[in-house]
């Protein structure tokens, strides 16, 4: 599945994550920076992301928000 399709589907389904729908929308917003070349980078044997590349895209922030979403959804 194409990453942009995954993001679009998640964004459209954000209301299903109530009351954490704003958190899901923020994850989608931050992830937008990856959508254009995520598939190419994922399936490339030659591209290894550098720390600067990941930092520029707020990758750790995205992971932290996903973890928070997982924790909040586990409480429900």
Residue pairs with C-beta under 8 A, 6 or more apart in sequence:
2 39
3 34
3 35
3 38
3 39
3 42
4 35
4 36
4 38
7 28
7 31
7 32
7 35
10 24
10 27
10 28
11 24
11 25
11 28
13 24
14 21
14 24
14 25
14 28
15 21
17 23
17 24
17 69
17 73
20 69
20 72
20 73
23 65
23 68
23 69
23 72
24 69
26 65
27 62
27 65
27 66
27 69
30 57
30 58
30 61
30 62
30 65
31 62
33 56
33 57
33 58
34 57
40 47
41 47
41 49
54 60
